[in-house]
């Protein structure tokens, strides 16, 4: 990497870490003028765009990187994330499955997949992925919370409460999440739910 570009990259990454995403993008573009195939810079630019909720340009960025290096996991995972946030669940799921073909235990892809399946109302399939992840990480509060949401959507109250209790035991943030999440609407007047989130 050219010395000037190393300085630009450091500056861009500092701005990114300060959440000044819009300011970081011109610096990434400047680097790409002389190093158009720099995968890390392409990925960082895409990620900055996605943080600004500019998912279309982020996806274009990731696609440009994937033309150069079609199997780059970071680009694939970040593209899945942008597709999911854009609501393109079928495309995101297809890409997830592609990543998981090469590595069935790729946890980040599995995590995206469980969220995609939930959004597609495939709640039991989502629970299956939760169970897969919890084998390796039994104390993952996010996965336990997602599992609880899936059970709530299926009307499985006792399984829902069990997983919600486990999630809250890991972090109190899940109390707030549960109060805000509409999937628990039918439970909001039940003592067992109110006791958990108080």
GINORJO-V40706 format. One record per residue. N is the residue number from 0. OMEGA is omega in radians with two decimals (999 if undefined). Layout:
n	omega
N	OMEGA
N	OMEGA
This chain:
n	omega
0	3.13
1	-3.05
2	3.13
3	-3.11
4	3.09
5	3.11
6	3.13
7	-3.13
8	3.10
9	-3.14
10	3.13
11	-3.12
12	3.07
13	3.11
14	3.13
15	-3.11
16	3.06
17	-3.12
18	3.07
19	-2.99
20	-3.11
21	-3.13
22	-3.10
23	-3.01
24	3.11
25	3.12
26	3.06
27	3.12
28	3.13
29	3.12
30	-3.08
31	3.06
32	-3.12
33	3.12
34	-3.02
35	-3.11
36	3.14
37	-3.03
38	-3.11
39	-3.12
40	3.10
41	-3.13
42	3.14
43	3.12
44	3.11
45	-3.11
46	3.09
47	3.11
48	-3.13
49	3.09
50	3.08
51	-3.12
52	3.07
53	-2.98
54	-3.13
55	-3.14
56	3.09
57	-3.14
58	3.09
59	3.13
60	3.13
61	3.13
62	3.10
63	3.10
64	-3.12
65	3.01
66	-3.13
67	-3.09
68	-2.99
69	-3.08
70	-3.10
71	-3.00
72	-3.14
73	-3.14
74	-3.13
75	-3.11
76	-3.13
77	3.07
78	3.09
79	-3.12
80	-3.13
81	3.11
82	-3.14
83	-3.11
84	3.11
85	3.14
86	3.11
87	-2.96
88	-3.13
89	3.14
90	-3.14
91	-3.13
92	3.12
93	-3.14
94	3.06
95	-3.11
96	3.09
97	3.12
98	-3.08
99	3.05
100	-3.11
101	-3.11
102	-3.03
103	-3.11
104	3.09
105	-2.95
106	-3.11
107	3.10
108	3.10
109	-3.13
110	3.07
111	-3.09
112	-3.14
113	3.11
114	3.12
115	-3.13
116	3.09
117	3.14
118	3.13
119	-3.13
120	3.05
121	-2.93
122	-3.13
123	3.09
124	3.11
125	3.10
126	3.13
127	3.11
128	3.08
129	-3.12
130	3.12
131	-3.14
132	-3.08
133	3.04
134	-3.14
135	-3.05
136	-3.07
137	-3.12
138	3.12
139	-3.08
140	-3.13
141	-3.13
142	3.09
143	3.11
144	3.12
145	3.11
146	3.09
147	3.12
148	3.12
149	3.12
150	3.10
151	-3.14
152	3.13
153	-3.13
154	-3.13
155	-2.93
156	-3.06
157	3.09
158	3.09
159	-3.10
160	3.12
161	-3.11
162	3.09
163	3.12
164	3.11
165	3.14
166	-3.13
167	3.08
168	3.13
169	3.12
170	3.10
171	3.13
172	-3.11
173	2.99
174	-3.13
175	-3.14
176	-3.11
177	3.13
178	-3.08
179	-2.97
180	-3.09
181	-3.11
182	-3.14
183	-3.04
184	-3.08
185	-3.12
186	-2.95
187	3.07
188	3.14
189	-3.07
190	-3.08
191	3.10
192	-3.10
193	3.12
194	-3.12
195	-2.99
196	-3.07
197	999
